[in-house]
Amino acid sequence: MEEHALSSVLQMHLQDDHESIVHQVLGRLGGLSEESTWCIRQGHDLLLRSALRRLALRGSAITTLAHMRLSGKKSLLQELREQHALEQGSSQCLDEHQLQLLRALEARVVEEASRLEGETQQTRLQLQQQLLAEAQEVGRLLQQHSERAIGQALLGHARNAATKSRAKDRDDFKRTLMEAAVESVYVTSAGVSRLVHAYYQQIGRVMQDHEERRLQHLKTLQGERMENYKPRTKQGLGEPSSGSPVAGGAGEACKAVHQRMEAQQKKFLAQFTVHQRIRLDAWKQKARAMDHLEAQLETQLQEAEQSFISELAALARVPLPQSRLSPSKRGLSEKPVRMRRKKPPPREKGDPGGPTDDDPASGGHPSGSLSSKRLNQQENEAGDSESPKKLLRERSNL
């Protein structure tokens, strides 16, 4: 009774403690949704019930083992007491030697009783320690599960918030881009039609490639499945049957037929198990391949949409946000800046201003206009450099 009472107290304490902890933690975390909170509490409740059931079964098993361990000594003590009672009833006609044996029996009964009581106390103490250790282990597992569940819920909440924020930013940018494209003088119907046509062509190519890859994966998986299934089937069906004619009586013939039927049944069951295992593996491979292809398709569609938005923004002269630029596009956008920085040094005033061999504009009138512009620039620079000298001369004359 004491062991059952201790087990019940431990279960109630463990249940109340963990339920209050989970309730307080979820009450402080106000960012989680009601569905996430309900899922956490439901999962914790199910695990807590399973742990309490396990703890109760463990306590019952330990109590039963303790009683089994002490039952032998209890039965021995009971036999000694019965023997002592019988001999004590006939003690009126006993001699001195028999009385000494009776006293020795009484001493042994007392000794066995004290020893049994000590072992009972020690066994109960060990039982209590084992129950406490089991309760601590269950509490640790419940705490780990609660921490993991709450952490996953917080991580999912953060991901959902980030996804909603990115979706909102993307929708805002699309709305801004659409308004700018409508109001922009650089965007024409022909340019927009060209972009839309190219976008739909890219989407069509992506979908066609996805369908081809999907069919190719399905054919490959089907071929692998047939290659794995045929050798095992041939191995099972190609075994020599033990249907040799029996020259004995009818009983031996019936026994041989029965054994042959059992062998065929076992063979069929083994083949069916192998076939089911092969089908399960094939379905797993197919599911993994389809998930991979769907992820590739989603990535390619997002890249096509990003390319369309980038081209439309470039056509409407709308700057893209820094977060929407992919690394490749960022590198491409930085290349012209680097090329502009690497300009050749300016020519000296004495150099001729005509076109060189590397100049793509090697015609007649462009060279004349360029030379006239350079001469005017040199005259202006010379005039600007001579004006301070004239002022100094006038001041010295005064």
Beta strands, then each sheet from edge to edge (+ up, - down):
end
